[in-house]
Amino acid sequence: MRDVLAVLLTALALLVSGCQQDTFQLTESHRELVIYSDLNSSFIQALTEGFSRERNIGLRIMNLDQLDGSKQHADIVLTSHIILNQLAEAGSFEVLNLPALDYIYDGYKDSHGYWAGVFYDSLTIVVNKEFSRKHGQVNISGWQDLLKLPKCRIVVEHFDNSDLQRQILAAFASKMGEREVIDYFSSLRNKVVKYSKFSFTPLRMLVAGDADIAVTLKSYAYGFAEDDFPAYLVEPKEGTPAVIYGAAIYKGSDSLDEAKDFVQWLLSSPSARKISLREETGFNFIMPKGIPGPVVNSKKLWFNTVFLEQKRLNGLVNKWYEKVRFKGLF
């Protein structure tokens, strides 16, 4: 009888130990957040490592194109406002309900609270230093200056290359006016040596000496900017198109509290901003109201506020094709 009792007690101990181990594994699994993003991988890695050190919560990074709507585990989405809006309309996100959201300026967050803007990327003019010395740096400070430069070779990204580029064109037109932006790029056309289909082409042409000026996103330019980079970046004096990048929590996340903690950390933690500055990605943090730091000058950032319907956006792009890209070819 004593032997039977010993066996039962041993079995009970193993059962309890096994349950405790399973509970521990479940807790640990619950505290690993899965983040889907299409941003620079080293930048996202630096952010997640910084958060993990402070909160002792692990994050696993996945490519955004793997988020296909199936029931794979997802907690956080970090991408452009273009994709965030599409996913929000599809009902993919939880409402954030975060304290920091109250301090984000209108226009830099979703009106229904599905995503919050964290940082932004903007279009910049990248000028070859030798070309600048010939013509004077003061004469290359904005969009209108490009029209006045003699014998200038400009490379511009193709405005129908991606949803991002289409939104850039729409941001131009929202600020300048539809007819005015078509007239502007039509006037610039004789100086454009290439409409690039790849984001890296403008900077490569500049480095190779095949262009004097490149028009591209600041984040792309920062990928090339090294000590021997033969060009510098110009923040257009009139202002420039921009893209907001923000964070959202995927609906059905089983780590909701931890996911909210991460988004709150992105929006309000000084260490997150320090990581961005250290990584030199070209992204600028959107500083919430009351948080020390450079305030976003909304008058200098242009967003697509007019061409929100797909039909109207398609019409703008078609006009660019007809009157700028392929003007006189047919």
N, C-alpha and C positions, 0 to 999 in steps of 0.2 A: 504493500500500500504506500509505503514511504517512497519507493522507487517511482511509482505511478505519479505521485504528487510532485516529485522533482521534475519529471518529464513535462507535466502540465505547466508547472511554473516556468520552466525553460522555454516552452513553446509560447506562453503568454508574453514573456519578456521579448522574445524575437518578434512577435506580432506587434507589440507596442513600439519596439525599435524601428520596425519597418514602416509603421504608420508615421512615426516622427520624421523619418528620413524622407518619406514621400511629401509630407507637409513642408519640410524645409526646401525641397526641390521646387515645389509649387510656388512657395514664397519668392525664391530666388528668380524663378522664371517670370513671375508676375512683375518683378522689378527691373526686367530688361526691356527697355523701350525699343520699338522698331520704327526707325525714321526713314521715310522715302523722300528722296531729293534728287534734283538734277543740277545742283550747284557744284562748284569746284570741290572735288573730293577731299583735298587736303584741308580746305577751309572748314568743311563740315566735320571732318575728323578732329580738327583742333577745337571746335566748339563743343563737340560731344565729350571729348576728353576733359575739357575744362569743367563741364557740368558734372561729369562722373566723379571727379576729384572732390568737388564741393558737396555733392549730395549722396555719394555712394550708390548711385543708380546707373546701371550699365545701359548703353545704347548700341543698337546694331543698325548699320547704315545699309540701305538698299537703293538700287537705281530706280528712279521714278517710273521709267518705262515698264517696270515689272509690276506696277500697280494696275492690274487689268480688270478690277471689279470683281474678281473671284473672292472666295472667303479666306484668303491668306491673311496672316496676322499683320495688322498695321496699327500704329498708334499716332504718329505725327507725319504730316506732309509739309515739306518746306520747299517752296517753289515760287514762281512769278504769280502776280495777281491775275494774269490771264488764265492760267491753269486753275488757280484757286477758285476763281469765279465760276469756271466751267464745272468743277467738282461740287461747289456749293449749290449750284442750280440743280445738279443731279441728286442732291440730298445726301452727299457722302460725309458730311461733317457734323460734329457735335457743336452746340453753341458754347463759346468759350467761358463766359461768365467769370472773367478775371478782373481783379482790382486794377491792374495796369492798363486794361483796355480803356478805362475812363480817361486816361491821360494821353491817349493817342489822338492826334488831330483827325477830324473828319476828312475823308478823302484818302487816308492812309490805313483804313481798316474797312472791313465789310459792314455795311449798314445794318445787317441783321446779327452781327456778332459771330459769324462763322470763321473768320480769319483775321489776324492782326498783322499789319505791316511791321517788319523788323528792320529792313534796310532797303536801299534803292540803288539801282545802277542807272547811269545816264550816258547819253550820246556825247562823244567828245571829238574834238578836232586834233589830230596828231600831226605835227609839223616837223619836217626834216630840218635839222639845225642849220645845215649849210644853205638851204633855200631861205630860211628865216634871216640869215645874216645878209643875204643879197637884197632882200625886200623890206627888212625891218620888222622886228617882232611886234611893234606897235601897230603895224598894218595888217596883222593876222590875229584878230582878237574876237571875231564873231562870224556869223553866217553871211552877213552882207559883204564882209571883207573878201570872202572867197570869190564873189562875182567880179571884184575889181582887180584881182591879181593877174598880171600878164604872164602868158606862157606857163601856166600852172597845170601840173598833172595830178589829178585827183582820182582816188579810188574809193568807191562807195559800195556798201553792201546792197545786194539785190533786195528790193522792198517786198518781194513776194516769195522770199526764200523760206520763211517760217511765219508762224503766228506772231512771234516776237517782232519780226521786222515789219509785218503789216501793222502792228500796233504802234511802232515807231513812226511810220508814215502817217497814221491816223492822229498821233499826238502832234506832229508838225501841223497837220491840217486843222486840228481843233484850235490851235493857237493862232496860226496865220490866216486861216480861211482856206476853203477847198480850192478856189480858183487861184488864190495867191500862192499856195504851196506848189501847185502844178506849174505856174509861171516861174517860180523860183528855180525849180529843178530843171525846167526847160531851158532857162537862161544859163544854168550851170553845166548843161549837157556837153557843150563843146570842150570843156575842161576835163571831163570825166574820161579816163582812159580805160576803166573797167568797172562793171557792176558785178561785184563778187558774189558767188553762191556759197562761199565758205567763210566762216567768221575769221579764220586765221590769215586769209589771203591779203587783206589791206595792209596789215602790219608787215607781212613777209615782202610784199612789193616795196614798201617803204624802206625796209632794211636793205633790200637788194638794189636800191637806187632806181627802181622802175616807176616810182611815184614820188611826188613832193609832199602831198598831203593825203592822209587817210581819215575817213569819217567812220568811226566805229564805236562800240560801247567801251566805257572806261575799263570794265572788268577784263575785256579782251586785251586792251592795251597794256594793262598791268602785267599780263602774262609774258609780255616781251620786254618790259621796262627793266633793264639791268644797267650796270655802270657804263657799259659801252654802247648803250642804245642810242642811235644817231638821231633821235627825235625827242620832242617834248609834247606834253598834253596842254591843250587850251580849253578852258571852261568858257564857252561862248558867252559874250557879254549880254546878249539879248535873252538868254535862257536856252534850255535844251530839252528835247524829249527824254523821258525817264520811264523806268519800269520798277514797280514796287515788288519786293520779294517778302513774303510773309509766311506765317506758320498757322497750321490748323490741326485740329485733333480729329482723327478718323472715327466715324461713327462705329460703335461696337467695340471700341478699345476696352480691353479688360484691365488696363492700367491707367484708368482715367485720372486719378489723383496725381500720379507721377508725371503723366503727360502734361497736365495743367501746370505742374511745377516747372517743367522744362520750358514751356512757352512763357510763363511768368519770368523765368530767369533770363530768357533771351531779351525780353522787353525792358527789364529793369536792372539787370546786373552790370555793374561797372566792369567786372572781369570779362564779360562777353564782348564789350566794346573794345577792351584792351586786346583781346584775341584778334578781333577784326583788324585793328591797327597794326598789330604785329605781323599778321599774315599778308598785309598789303594786297588785298584782292581787288581793290577798286570800288568795293561796295561801301556806301556810307550808311551808318546807322540812323534810323529815324528816331530822333531824341524826343521822348515823351515830355509833355508839359511838366515843369518843375524839376526835371532831371538835369543836372549840370552838363554842359556840352554845347557844341555848335548847333544852333537852331536851324531847322530846315527852312530855307527861303522858298515858299511854295510858288511865288511869282516867277522864280527862275527854273522851275520844273514843270514841264508840260506833259499832260497825260491825255489819253484818248477819252474825251468827255462827250463827243458828238457822234462818232461813228460806232455806236454800240450794237446796232443791228447788223447782222451778217450781210444783208442785202446792200445796205448803204456802204459798208466797208468794202465789199466786192466792187461796188461802183467806183469808189475812190482808187482802188488798185488798178482797175481797168483803165481809168483815165490816165494814170501814171504810165501804164503800158503804151497807150495810144499816143499820148502827147509828149512823152519824155523818152521812155526806154526804146521804143521802136519808131519814133517820129521820123517820117520821111523815108522809111524803108519799104513801105507798101503803097 
